[in-house]
């Protein structure tokens, strides 16, 4: 048994920590021009009373600092008080830095109380000197189902955050501390290893976990960013935008980001923000990234393949930089369609022959005829629509049949409004293009699963040859719905109901 007596924290040290936390919280509040206003302080205390479910009973003090010191003291001495203070301050304060500072203090005070039997004073400056590099963020993010808080700036902040939240599957902070034993200054490494060893014994780990492998930057697989839109209530032009992201991994366990409430005319701008946030999160990585849009039927014809990123600087086309597909929100939600969907997806994984993989719908076919044909051609995995799936058209009916019958890939060509003398050849051309593309895919080890990358290259070629997108080049017109049933966004209830904030 490891002797933990050297880690004991005396009541005097905890009292000194409490006083420091109170002073720091007071200084943060005093730095706020909003909170220095007497009326704003009254509003803040009223909100705190409601948040805590009990009156703090603070007396009126003429000078701001004494009153704010009383407020900080009351919050420090009440369980959850500092976090409630941060949430209430967020209602009044326009600068998130002060809210983040209070949140950091809330985590720190909770962890100092939680580890009152251990002296973490020497640990705090060691970890505060370790910045949160990309590999540390990834190390934690890949073991949790939620993004890391924006207010965590150093390894100490993240350790305090992890230690302050309950963990049903064991202390998430312990492997994080083990990871840090090679990140702190060389003079602190032995000290940190001792702390980890002691805490491992106290928290039930017989042996500290082995040093995990470093995050690799090899191009071992594709990372995914999945962006979903869902109509918000009865308003036709308001959508809830959700997103999930996961770096290359053989199993699908994505992390969900925060939901946003977005107007239809702001969809591209909101996507740009999410793409840039994700790129910053993966700044230390090297490998391919694919973007998938999960769309309701009302947005299936939205030209997401023509959207851009970096809108505030020099905009760049998403379709040039990422393989980009759309997916059906209705099919993901309709579990009664999933058995057939999974059966055809198995053919995608195992396809070794070309015959029967593609079905090109005819404009003369009724939906029942198409259904019967697809049932007869049980190996079909790609459906080419005879026309775009606009409302009340044959294309819309064909799309619905394809979704119900489990076709993983549904392709159509956007109507650009140009005139063609030979309408029949216009209809046949897409089938020829997709057939050649699937044939090329079958020559690769991944088979038909390479179709999205083939479409991506067709789009890039179109942008290279016609950057104005003024012609009917296939790459400018092609839309691909590509649905992998094994990679569905996680969902625990209606959008925004799973304890994630919806931002307007």
N, C-alpha and C positions, 0 to 999 in steps of 0.2 A: 504494500500500500504506500502510495506517495504521501509524504508529509505535506499537508496543506497549511500548516500553522503560519508559514511565512506570508501567506496570502490573506490573512485575516485583516479585515478593515475595521478600525476602531470607530466607536460612535463619534469621536471628535472629528475624524476625517469625513464621515458622512455628513455631519453638521456643516463642515466647511464647504463641502460640495453643494449642499442645499443653499447656503448663503451665496455662493458663486452663481448658481442657476438663477436665483432671485434677482441678483444684480444684473446679470446678462439680459434677462427678460425685461427688466425695468428699462435698461438702456435701449433695447430694441423698440419698445413702445414709445419711449421719449423721443426717439429719432423720427417718429412718424408725424408729419405735419397735421395729418387728420386727427390722430389721437390727442395731440396737444390741445385741440379745441375742446372746451368744456362740454358743449352739447354732444359732441361725438363720444366723449368718455362716458357720458350718461347712457347714450345709445349702446355703447359697447357693453357696459355692465348690465343693462336690461337684457341684451341678447345672451349674455353669459348666464344670467339667472334662469332663462328659459332652457338653455342648452344643458345646464347642470341639474335642472329640476328642483332647485332650491335657491333661495336668496343668499347671496354672499354676505349681505349685511354690512357693506362698506359704508363708512361715514364720509360725508362731503369734506374735502380738503381743498383749500383755495389754490395751493400751488400744485402744478401738474406732477412733479417728481414724487412727492410724498404719496399722492393718491395712486399713482401708477405703481409705486413700490408696494402699497397695500394690496393692490389688485394682483400683482405678480405673486406676492406671498400667499394670498388666498388660493390662487390657482396651483401653485407648487404643492401646497399642503392638502389639496383635494385630489383623490384618484381621478385621473383623466382630465384634470383641470387645465393643464397646459395645452393639451391637444384641442380641447374645447375653445380655449383662448385663441388658438391659431385659426380655427374654423370661423369663429365670430369676427376676428380681425380681418379675415378674407372678405367679409361682406362690406367693410368700410375702406379697406386699404387698397389702393390701385397698384402699389409696388409689391410684386410677389416675393421679393427678396426678404422683406421683414416677416412675412408669413412663413417662409421657409426657415428663417432663423428660429422662430418659435417652435416649429415642428422638430428641428434638430435638438433643441433644448428639451422638448417633451420626451423624445426617444432617449436622450442621454440621462435624464433624471430617472426615468423608469428603469433603465438598465443598471444604473448605479444602486438603486434600491434593490433590484432583483439580485445583484451580485454583492449585496452588503457584506456577505461573509468573506469576500475576496477583495483584495486591494488591487484595483485596476488603474491606480494613479499613474504608474509607470507605463502602462499599456496605452493610455490615451494619447500622450504626445508622440509615441512611436507610430501609431496608426494614423494620426492626423498628418504625419509627414508623407504618407503613402497616397498618391493621387489615384482616383478610380480610372484606371486604364481600361481599354476595351476588353482585354482578356479577363480582367476581374469582373467586369459587368457581365460578360458572357458566362463566366463560370457560375455566377449566382442565377442569372436569368434562365439558364438552361435547366436549373433545378427547381424553378418555381413557375407558377402559372399566371404570373402578373408582371407587368413592367416594373423596373426599379424606380423609386421616387425621384423626382427631379431635384429635390432638395439635398440629396446625398452627394457630396462633393469629394469626400475623402474616405479612406478605408474605415476610419473610426465612425463616421456618420453611418456607413452602411452596416457595420457591425452592430451599432446601437439600434438601428432600424430592425435588423433581423432578430436581435435578441428581445425586442419589445413586442413582437407579434407572436401569437401562439402558433405552434407547429405540431400537427398531429403525428407527423412521421419523423419526429426527432428534431433536435435543435439544428436549424439551418445555419446558425452562426458558427457552429463548431468546425465543420469542414472549411468554412470561409476563413476562420482563424488559422487553420492548418495550411491553407493555401498561402497565407500571408507570411509564413515563416521564412520564405525565401525572398519576400518583397521588402521587408523592413530593412533598415540600415544594418550592416553587418554587426555593429556593436550591440544591436537589440535582438539578434536572431536567437541566441541562446536563451535570453530572458523570455521571449515569446514562446519558444518551444516548451519551456518549463510551465508557463501558464496553460498552454494547450494540454500538456500531459496531466496537470492537476485537474483541470476542468473536465477532461475526458473521464477521469476516475469518478469525480463527483456526479457527473451527469449520466453515468451508467455505461459508458463506453469502456470496455476492458482494455482495448488498445487504440491509440489514435489511428485514424484512417491513414492509409499510405498516401504519399504525395501523388495527387492526380496528374495525369499527363498534361503537358502544356497544350493550349488550344492551337490546333494546326491551321495553317492558312492554305493548305493544299486544296486544289480544286477537286474534291472528292465527290461532290454531288451538287444538286441545285437547292438553293435557299428559296423560300416562298414568302411573298407578301400577298395576303388575301384581303381584299377590300369589298365590303358588302354594303349595299344600299337597301333600305326598307322604308316604305312609305310611313310617315308619321301621322297617326290618327286619320282624320277625315280630310286633312289638307293635301291637295293634289301636288303642290309644289314644294313640300317640306319632306325631307328624308332623314332617317337616322343612318349615319355612316359608321360602321364598325370595321375594325381591322384586326387581323391576326398575323403574326410573323414567326418564322422559325428558320434558323440557319440549317444548312444541309445536315440531314439526319435520316437514318433508315426507318425510324418510327415517327409517326405524325403526332406530335404533342406541342401544338403552337401556343404562343403567349398572346393573350388578348390585350390590345391597347384600349385607350379610352374612346368611348363613343362620342360622336359629334352630331348635333342637329344642324342640317345644312339645307339651304334653299337650292332648288334645281339649277338656277343660274350660277350657283357657286360651287357646283360639284367638282369641276376641274381644279379650282383653286384649293379646295379642301384636300383633294387627292395629292396635289403638289406638296402640301404641308406634311402629309403622312409619309410620302415617299422620301422627302428630305430628312425627316426625323429617323426613318428606318436606315437610311444611308449613313447618318451620323452614328447610329447605334452599331453599325457594322463597319465602321471606319478602319478597324484593324484587320478585317477579313479580306480574303482574296478568293473569289469564286463566282459562278454564275448565279443570278437572281432572276426569278420569274414572277410576274404579277398576274393575279387572277381577280377578275371583277365578278362578284356574285350579285346578279341583277334581278329585280322583279320584272314581270312581263312588260310593265310600262316603260322600262329603260333598256330593253334588249336591243333596240335599234339606236341607242345613244352611241355616238362615234367615239368611244373611249380609246380606240386604236389611233385616233388623231390627236389625243390630248398630249400635253407637254408637262415637263417639270422645270424647275428653276425659273418660274415665271417672273420673279422679281429681278433677275439679272439678264441672262441670255437664254431664252427658253429653248429646251431641247425635247425632241419628240420621244415619248415613252417607248413607242414601238420600235425605235431604232436601237434602244439600249436594253430592252427587256423582251423576251418572249412573252406575249400578252394574249390572254384568252378571256372569254367571258364564261360565266356559269349560270345555271338556272336556280334562283332562290326557290321557285315553286317546287322543283324536283327535290331539292335538298329537304324541303319541309314535308313532301308527300311520301312518307315512309312506305306506303302501300305499293309504290313503284320501285322500291329499292332492290327487290329480289332479282327482277329481270335486268336491272341496271348492273348489278354485280356480276350476273352471268355473262353479259356482253363485255364487261371490263376484263373478265378472265381471258376472253379471246384476245383482247389487246395485249395482255401480258404474254400470251402464249402464241400469238399469230406467227405462222411460218410460211403461209401461202397467200397469194394475192386474191385468188378467186373468191368472190362473194363478200369481200370486206366492205365494198362501197355500194350504196344504192343511190341512184340519182332520181329524185322524184319528178314525175311528169305533171305539168299543169293541168292535164286532163284527168288525173287520178282523183277520186274522191278520198276522203279520209279513211273510209272503210277499206277501200282497195289498197291503199298504202299500208294500212295495218296488216292486212292479209299477206301482202308481199313481204313485209318485214318479218312476219312470223314464219313464212316459208323459207326466207333467206336468213336462217337462224344465226349465221356467222357474220352478218352485216354489223359493222361497228361505226361506219361513217355514213351519214345521210347528207346529201347535197340537195338543198331546197330548190324548187323551180323558180322561186322569186323571194324577195325579202319578206319576212313575217310581219307585215304591216297589219293593223287591225282590220278584221273582216275580209281577209284575203285567203287564197289557197295556201300561201306561204305560212300564214299563222296556223292553219289547221295542220299542215305538214309538220310544223315545229312541235305542236302539242302531241301528235302521234309519235314523233321521234322521242320525245321526253318520256311518254308513257311506256313505250316499247324498250326503253333502256339504252338507246344509242348514245355511247359516250361522246361521240364527235358529231356535231351538226354544223354544216357549213352553208353559208349563203353569200351572195355578192350584192353589196349595197347598190341600190339604184341611183346612179349619178345624174339621171335626167338626160343623158345624151341620146341621140337618135342612132339607131342601127338599121340598115336596110334589111339585113337578114336576121330576123328574130330567132329563127330556128338555130342558126349557128351560134347566136349569142347564148342560147340555152345550153348547147352542147359544150361550149368552151370550158365552163367551170368544171364539168365532170372530167374533161381531159386533163386539166391542170391538177385536180386533186388526185386522179388516178396515177399520174406520173409521180406526184409527190409521195403517195403511199408506196408505190413501187420502189422509189429510192429509199424510203424509210426501212423497207423490209430487208434491204441490203446491209443495214446496220444492226448491231447486237440488240439494240433496244426495240427494233421493229416499229410497229405503228405508234408506239409511245413517243417516237421522235417527231410526230406530225406537228405539234406546236412549234418546234424549232424550225421545221421546214417552212411553215407559214411565216415565222419571224424573218427568215432569210428572204422570202418573197417580198415582204414589206420593205426590208432594207434595200433590196435591189430597186424597188419602185422609187424609193426616196433618192437613191443615188442617180437614177436615170431621169427622174422628173421631180425635183425638189419643190416645185410649185403645186404638185398634186392636181394639175389641171387636166390630166388625161384619164382615160379609163383603164390604166394599167391595173392588172389584177391585184397587185399588192396594196393599192390604194382603195380597192373596193371590197377586199375579202374580209369576212367576219367568221370567226371560229368559236363555237361553243364547245368547250372541252371539259368534261366532268369526270373526275376521279372519285369514286365512292369511298375510297379509303382515306381521302384527304378532305374531310368536311370540316367547316368551321365549328368549333365547340359552341354549344348553345344550352343554357339552363333555364331560359324563360324568354319573355318578350324583350326586344331590344332595349338595353339600358337598365334591365331589372336585376342584373346579377351583380349588384353592389359596385357598379362602375358608374362614374359620373358622366352625364351626358352634357357636353359643352355646346352652348349656342354659338 
